[in-house]
Amino acid sequence: MIHSKFNFTKYERDISESFDVTYPFVEEGLPLPIFYGELYNREQDMDFDMQKEFYLVKTKIKNNVFISEVNQSDGKNKFDFTNESEFYKLRQLIAQCQNKLRRFVKDSTKRICYIGIPSSESEIHNLPQYIAKKLNINNEVLLVRTDSKQKTHVESTGKRQHLYHELTEGLALENCDWGTYDYIVLMDDVTTSGSSFRMVDKFLISHGVPRNKIVNYAFYKYQTVEKWEKIKSLYQEASVNFESKFSIDGVIWDFDETIVNSRDRKVEVEQNLFNGKGFNYNFYNKEVVYEMYKDLEDIFDILANKSIPYTVVSNRYSLMIKLFKQKLLREKVFPFEQKNGITFYYKEENEKGYRDYTHSDWLIKPRAKSFYGYHTKPAYLSVTDSIKQIKQYSSGNRIIGIGNTKNDIIAYKAAGLETVLVTWGIHYRFNRDYGADHVFHDPRQLLDFLKKNTSGMYSSKDFDDIISLVAEPQVNFDDN
């Protein structure tokens, strides 16, 4: 396994000294990581107690009265808190959340202000706000909502997308003397995409909170991971060293923060694209929404020149195909339209007499799974579809998967591929490699690796000095 040396950022070093960074965290697409107390997988069978715990954490408080989550089917409350037994379970959950949060804070000498992301309704508080008030002994800073807000949904994807002005509308800060605190721990109950953290982080920074003082923490993360036990089993079976006797003859890429720099997401632009707006001359021919990382253009030139087929697999497929309508991005990632019998990117529409850039055989669409949407990574079905596509044009003796997150690596491994973790699009990694076979922190390192393994030529004389071997994979399946 080839692992480039990794240097912690100052933020990582500081956080590692004060907080337990072995807690699960999420990094993809977020300026700051989110740490989690628990992870729930929607498609994983949850026992009854686990389901109750999940819904208990969404309890609200109005006028000092606890209000239960409501059943969507019949509109009735899931819990009756006048029942002593059910109220006892709520108190247990609150104590459990507080204890996990206390364990997360390793250094008890640090001066910490806890802030709960407010509920969408102005007169209703949630458990993060309730717990923040209990932990802030002197009622320090409060983040409150003065006006109720409406949630924004993007119907074409089925996923909620928050716009900054809508999510932060009606928010107000009280008693904000940031200089008296070492850290501001921002809390939420259950997150899916992390949009709330993204926007409230931005709101706090705009109100004078130093970026390096913010630590995001959610009690639970809720995500869709079907057939989780099977994925883990396939991953573990594939956790072996790959032989390098074959040249690389196929590559599967992740998109966000692997090819393009979408770290600071332009949510309003994305929503306009989903709503069919913003498709003008500049969009198609001049401006790119997200820039491609430096030196990747050379890599795509090499792959295309050598006629090595490659696909792109993204959990945000619907957005990706819209972004690839941009000529500048498309021509950098697919520099040739045809070479040695391979038609790159477009679908030929002979009967219409023109080249169709709307979709592509090389941008792999996740498989649909009825009511629940699509099989996205760490599910490996889109990766196996990529392998089938690549094997139409090569032997497929050595296909590698390149990505920047744990979900990428698990999906590639579960599909039986050699894996490459790249970190140039990641703010904070805390030195986790997720069991990848190779880890690179700069596109030039990946370029050298591909040159060596596609032609036998090695371009960097001192490359051996900048890599180190890591014998054991560092993966934790409860971590996200």
C-alpha positions in Angstrom: 0.0 0.0 0.0 1.3 3.5 -0.9 0.5 6.2 1.6 1.8 9.7 1.2 3.0 11.4 4.3 0.2 13.5 5.9 0.6 16.6 8.0 -2.2 17.7 10.4 -3.6 21.2 9.9 -3.5 23.5 12.9 -7.3 23.1 13.3 -6.8 19.3 13.4 -4.1 19.5 16.0 -6.1 21.9 18.2 -9.3 19.9 17.9 -7.4 16.6 18.6 -6.0 18.0 21.9 -9.4 19.2 23.2 -12.0 16.8 21.7 -12.3 13.1 21.1 -11.8 12.9 17.3 -12.4 9.2 17.2 -16.1 10.1 17.3 -17.7 9.5 13.9 -17.5 12.6 11.6 -18.5 13.7 8.1 -16.3 15.8 5.9 -17.6 15.6 2.3 -18.8 19.0 1.0 -18.6 20.7 4.3 -16.3 23.6 5.3 -16.1 22.2 8.8 -16.5 18.6 9.9 -19.6 17.3 11.9 -19.0 14.9 14.7 -21.8 12.5 15.7 -22.8 10.7 18.8 -24.6 7.9 16.9 -25.2 6.8 13.3 -28.4 5.2 12.0 -28.8 3.6 8.6 -32.3 3.9 7.3 -32.2 0.6 5.4 -30.7 -1.3 8.3 -33.1 -3.2 10.5 -33.5 -1.2 13.7 -34.9 -2.9 16.8 -37.9 -1.3 18.5 -35.9 0.4 21.2 -33.6 1.9 18.7 -36.5 3.3 16.7 -38.0 4.8 19.8 -34.6 6.4 20.7 -34.3 7.9 17.2 -37.7 9.5 17.5 -37.3 10.6 21.1 -34.3 12.8 20.1 -36.7 14.8 17.9 -38.8 15.8 20.9 -39.6 19.6 21.1 -40.3 21.8 24.1 -43.0 24.6 24.3 -43.7 26.6 27.5 -41.6 24.0 29.4 -43.8 21.2 28.2 -42.2 18.3 26.2 -43.9 17.6 22.9 -43.6 14.3 21.1 -42.8 13.7 17.5 -46.0 13.0 15.5 -46.8 10.0 13.3 -47.1 11.0 9.7 -49.7 8.3 9.1 -52.3 9.4 11.6 -51.1 12.6 13.1 -50.9 11.1 16.6 -48.0 11.6 19.0 -45.5 8.8 19.1 -45.1 9.2 22.8 -47.3 10.2 25.8 -45.0 12.1 28.2 -47.8 12.2 30.8 -47.0 8.5 31.1 -44.2 8.2 33.7 -42.5 5.2 31.9 -42.2 7.1 28.6 -41.1 10.3 30.3 -38.4 8.3 32.1 -37.1 7.1 28.7 -36.9 10.7 27.5 -35.0 11.7 30.6 -32.6 8.8 30.0 -32.1 9.8 26.4 -31.3 13.4 27.5 -28.8 12.2 30.1 -27.2 9.8 27.5 -26.8 12.7 25.0 -25.3 14.9 27.6 -22.9 12.2 28.7 -21.7 11.5 25.2 -21.2 15.2 24.6 -19.2 15.4 27.8 -17.0 12.5 26.7 -16.5 14.2 23.4 -15.0 17.1 25.2 -11.6 15.7 26.4 -10.2 18.8 27.9 -12.5 19.9 30.8 -10.4 23.1 31.3 -11.5 24.6 28.0 -14.1 27.3 28.2 -16.9 26.1 25.9 -20.1 27.7 24.9 -22.8 25.3 23.7 -25.3 26.5 21.1 -28.3 24.5 19.8 -29.5 25.0 16.2 -33.0 26.4 16.7 -36.2 24.7 15.7 -37.9 26.1 12.6 -40.7 27.5 14.8 -40.0 30.6 16.9 -41.8 29.5 20.1 -40.7 25.9 20.1 -37.3 24.7 21.3 -35.6 21.4 20.5 -33.4 19.1 22.6 -30.1 20.6 21.4 -31.3 24.0 22.7 -32.6 22.4 25.9 -29.3 20.6 26.5 -27.2 23.7 25.6 -29.1 25.7 28.2 -28.4 23.1 30.8 -24.7 22.9 30.0 -24.2 26.7 29.8 -24.3 27.3 33.5 -24.4 31.0 33.3 -26.8 31.2 30.3 -24.1 32.5 28.1 -24.8 32.8 24.4 -28.2 32.0 23.1 -29.1 31.4 19.4 -32.9 32.0 19.1 -35.4 32.2 16.3 -37.6 35.3 16.4 -39.7 34.3 13.4 -40.8 30.9 12.1 -39.4 29.7 8.8 -40.5 27.5 6.0 -38.3 24.6 4.9 -37.1 24.6 1.3 -37.3 21.4 -0.8 -35.9 20.6 -4.2 -38.6 18.3 -5.6 -36.5 16.9 -8.5 -34.1 15.2 -6.0 -36.4 14.5 -3.1 -33.8 15.9 -0.8 -34.0 19.1 1.3 -31.8 21.9 0.3 -31.6 25.0 2.6 -30.9 28.4 1.2 -28.8 30.6 3.5 -31.3 33.5 3.8 -34.2 31.1 4.4 -32.5 29.0 7.0 -31.1 31.9 8.9 -34.1 34.2 8.6 -35.3 35.1 12.0 -32.2 34.0 13.8 -30.8 36.3 16.6 -27.8 36.0 18.9 -27.8 37.1 22.5 -24.8 37.8 24.8 -22.2 37.1 22.2 -18.8 37.8 23.8 -16.8 35.3 21.7 -13.4 36.3 23.3 -14.3 34.6 26.6 -14.6 31.1 25.0 -12.0 28.6 23.7 -14.6 26.8 21.5 -18.2 27.2 20.4 -19.9 23.8 20.1 -22.8 24.0 17.7 -25.4 21.2 18.2 -28.2 19.6 16.2 -30.4 16.6 16.9 -30.5 14.6 13.6 -28.8 15.6 10.4 -28.9 14.2 6.8 -27.0 16.4 4.4 -25.5 18.8 7.0 -27.1 21.9 5.3 -28.2 23.3 8.6 -24.6 23.2 10.0 -23.2 24.7 6.8 -25.6 27.7 7.0 -25.5 28.3 10.7 -21.7 28.1 10.7 -21.7 30.8 8.1 -24.2 32.8 10.2 -22.0 32.6 13.3 -18.8 33.5 11.4 -20.6 36.5 9.9 -21.4 37.5 13.5 -17.8 37.5 14.7 -17.2 33.9 15.7 -13.7 32.9 14.7 -13.9 30.0 12.3 -11.3 27.9 14.2 -13.4 28.1 17.4 -16.4 26.3 15.8 -17.0 22.6 16.5 -20.1 20.9 15.0 -21.8 18.1 16.9 -25.0 16.2 16.2 -26.6 13.6 18.4 -27.5 11.4 15.4 -26.9 11.1 11.7 -29.6 9.5 9.5 -28.6 8.1 6.1 -29.6 5.5 3.6 -27.3 2.5 3.4 -29.0 -0.6 2.2 -27.8 -4.1 2.8 -25.2 -2.7 5.2 -24.0 -6.1 6.6 -23.4 -7.4 3.0 -21.4 -4.3 2.1 -19.2 -4.7 5.2 -18.7 -8.4 4.5 -17.6 -7.7 0.9 -15.3 -4.9 2.0 -13.6 -7.1 4.5 -13.2 -9.9 2.0 -11.5 -7.4 -0.4 -9.1 -5.9 2.2 -6.0 -7.5 0.7 -3.0 -6.2 -1.1 -3.5 -6.0 -4.9 -0.8 -7.3 -7.2 0.7 -4.8 -9.6 1.6 -7.2 -12.4 -1.1 -5.7 -14.7 -1.1 -2.1 -15.9 -4.1 0.0 -14.9 -6.7 -0.4 -17.7 -9.7 1.4 -16.2 -10.4 4.1 -13.6 -13.6 5.0 -11.7 -13.7 8.5 -10.3 -15.8 10.2 -7.7 -16.9 13.7 -8.6 -17.3 16.2 -5.7 -14.1 17.2 -4.1 -12.2 14.6 -6.1 -12.5 16.2 -9.6 -14.1 19.5 -8.9 -13.7 21.9 -5.9 -17.2 21.9 -4.5 -16.2 22.2 -0.9 -18.0 25.5 -0.5 -21.2 24.5 -2.2 -23.1 27.1 -4.2 -26.5 26.0 -2.9 -28.5 28.7 -4.6 -26.9 28.0 -8.0 -27.5 24.3 -7.6 -31.2 24.9 -6.7 -31.6 27.1 -9.8 -30.2 24.3 -12.0 -32.6 21.8 -10.4 -35.4 24.2 -11.2 -34.3 24.6 -14.8 -32.9 28.1 -14.4 -29.5 29.5 -15.2 -28.9 27.6 -18.4 -27.6 30.5 -20.5 -24.7 31.1 -22.9 -22.3 31.9 -20.1 -23.3 28.7 -18.3 -22.7 26.5 -21.4 -19.6 28.2 -22.8 -17.8 30.5 -20.3 -18.3 30.1 -16.6 -17.9 26.9 -14.6 -19.8 26.5 -11.4 -17.0 24.5 -9.7 -13.4 24.6 -10.9 -11.4 21.4 -11.5 -8.5 20.9 -9.2 -5.1 21.9 -10.6 -3.0 19.2 -12.4 -6.0 16.9 -12.9 -6.3 18.0 -16.5 -2.9 16.4 -17.2 -4.2 13.1 -15.7 -7.2 13.1 -17.9 -5.0 13.9 -20.9 -2.8 10.8 -20.1 -5.8 8.5 -19.6 -7.5 9.6 -22.8 -4.3 9.5 -24.8 -3.6 6.0 -23.7 -7.3 5.1 -24.4 -7.8 4.0 -20.8 -11.6 4.1 -20.2 -12.8 5.9 -17.1 -16.2 6.6 -15.6 -17.5 9.1 -13.0 -19.8 7.9 -10.2 -21.4 10.5 -8.0 -24.1 10.4 -5.3 -25.2 13.8 -6.7 -25.7 12.4 -10.2 -28.6 14.7 -11.1 -26.4 17.8 -10.5 -23.3 16.3 -12.1 -25.0 15.7 -15.4 -26.2 19.3 -15.4 -22.6 20.6 -14.6 -21.2 18.5 -17.5 -23.3 20.5 -19.9 -20.6 23.2 -19.3 -18.2 22.9 -22.2 -15.1 24.0 -20.3 -15.6 21.3 -17.6 -16.6 18.6 -20.2 -13.5 19.2 -22.4 -11.1 19.1 -19.4 -12.4 15.8 -18.0 -13.0 14.3 -21.5 -10.3 15.9 -23.7 -11.1 13.7 -26.7 -14.5 12.9 -28.1 -13.2 9.8 -29.9 -10.0 7.9 -29.7 -9.0 4.3 -30.8 -12.6 3.2 -31.0 -13.8 4.7 -27.7 -16.4 7.4 -27.8 -15.7 9.6 -24.8 -18.5 11.4 -23.0 -21.3 11.9 -25.5 -23.9 9.6 -26.9 -24.0 9.4 -30.6 -27.5 10.0 -32.0 -27.0 9.0 -35.6 -30.7 9.2 -36.5 -30.8 12.8 -35.3 -27.5 13.7 -36.9 -26.0 15.4 -33.9 -24.0 14.5 -30.8 -26.1 14.4 -27.6 -24.3 16.0 -24.6 -27.4 15.6 -22.3 -26.3 12.3 -20.9 -23.2 10.1 -21.1 -22.4 6.4 -20.8 -19.4 7.5 -18.8 -21.4 9.3 -16.1 -22.9 6.4 -14.3 -26.4 6.8 -13.0 -27.2 5.2 -9.6 -29.7 2.4 -9.8 -33.2 3.2 -8.7 -34.6 1.4 -5.6 -38.3 2.2 -5.7 -39.6 4.3 -2.8 -36.3 5.0 -1.2 -34.6 6.7 -4.2 -31.3 5.5 -5.5 -28.5 3.1 -4.5 -25.8 5.6 -3.7 -22.3 5.0 -2.3 -21.3 3.1 -0.1 -23.7 0.9 -2.0 -21.6 -0.6 -4.8 -24.1 -1.2 -7.6 -23.1 2.0 -9.5 -19.5 0.8 -9.2 -20.3 -2.6 -10.7 -22.2 -0.8 -13.5 -19.0 1.2 -14.1 -16.9 -2.0 -14.3 -19.3 -3.4 -16.9 -19.0 -0.2 -19.0 -15.2 -0.2 -18.7 -14.8 -3.9 -19.7 -16.5 -3.2 -23.0 -13.3 -1.4 -24.0 -10.5 -3.0 -21.9 -9.7 -6.3 -20.2 -10.5 -4.9 -16.8 -7.6 -6.7 -15.2 -6.7 -3.7 -13.1 -9.4 -1.2 -12.5 -8.9 1.4 -9.7 -11.4 3.5 -7.8 -10.5 7.0 -6.9 -12.4 9.0 -4.2 -12.1 11.3 -1.2 -14.4 9.7 1.4 -15.0 6.6 3.4 -18.2 5.8 1.4 -16.2 5.9 -1.8 -13.5 3.5 -0.5 -16.1 1.1 1.0 -18.1 1.0 -2.3 -14.9 0.4 -4.4 -13.7 -2.3 -2.0 -17.1 -4.0 -1.9 -16.9 -4.2 -5.7 -13.5 -5.8 -5.5 -11.4 -2.8 -6.7 -8.0 -1.4 -5.9 -8.7 1.8 -4.0 -7.2 5.3 -4.0 -8.1 7.9 -1.4 -7.3 11.5 -2.4 -7.4 14.3 0.1 -6.9 17.6 -1.8 -10.6 18.3 -1.5 -10.8 17.5 2.2 -10.3 20.0 5.0 -10.0 17.7 7.9 -9.1 14.0 7.9 -7.5 13.3 11.3 -5.2 10.8 9.5 -8.0 8.3 8.6 -7.4 6.3 5.4 -10.5 4.1 5.6 -8.5 1.1 4.5 -7.6 2.5 1.1 -4.8 0.8 -0.8 -3.2 4.1 -1.8 -3.5 7.6 -0.3 -2.4 10.8 -2.1 -2.5 14.4 -0.9 -1.6 16.1 -4.2 -2.7 15.5 -7.8 0.9 15.3 -8.9 1.4 12.3 -6.7 -1.6 10.6 -8.3 -0.2 11.6 -11.7 3.1 9.9 -11.0 1.4 6.8 -9.7 -0.7 6.6 -12.9 2.3 7.2 -15.2 4.2 4.3 -13.4 1.3 2.0 -13.5 0.0 2.6 -17.0 3.3 2.6 -18.9 6.0 1.3 -16.6 7.6 4.8 -16.5 8.1 6.7 -13.3 8.4 10.4 -13.7 9.3 11.5 -10.2 12.9 10.6 -9.1 12.2 11.6 -5.5 8.7 10.1 -5.1 10.0 7.3 -2.9 11.0 10.0 -0.4 7.5 11.4 -0.1 5.6 8.2 0.5 5.3 5.9 3.5 3.9 2.4 3.8 1.0 1.7 6.1 0.4 -1.9 6.9 -3.1 -1.8 8.5 -6.2 -0.1 7.1 -7.9 2.4 9.5 -11.6 1.9 9.0 -14.5 2.0 11.4 -17.9 1.1 10.0 -19.7 3.0 12.7 -17.9 6.1 11.5 -19.2 8.2 8.7 
